[in-house]
């Protein structure tokens, strides 16, 4: 007697539930996801209330860069990362991009504490 329902196997690279083709993500796309998840964790650890996190790339202004945009207190703040830095983030958790992100979160933390002192 089986306890779990077994899903049919995937045929010809299609998802058995939706029928759509499966596509693997590039190193750049995986790096963007990893960066956004890391920034979310760091902001939560620092106690900084944020409204949104976006990691955008492409377009006319940012062809070889990814722009990490964090919305805090209704105002967007961003940091730009080069394409090679984002691709490196897919496989390693060290390097230039991670230092930039740490400085970015640190600047947000300092801005939050200075605003808290102004409010008092």
PEDA-V445920 format. One line per field, one symbol per residue. ss: DSSP state (a for helix, b for strand, c for the rest). phi: phi as a letter, one per 30 degrees, with the letter a starting at -180 (. if undefined). A space follows every 10 residues. Layout:
ss: ???
phi: ???
This chain:
ss: cccccccccc cccbcccccc bcccccaaaa aaaaaaaaaa aaaaaacccc cbbbbbbbcc cbbbbbbbbb bbccbbbbbb bbaaaaaaaa accccaaaaa aaaaaaaaaa aaaaaaaaac
phi: .dccdcdddd chicdddcid ddbddddddd ddddddddde ddddddicdb cabbbcaiid dbdcbbcccc cbhicdbbbc bddddddddd cbcakedddd dddddddddd dddddddddd
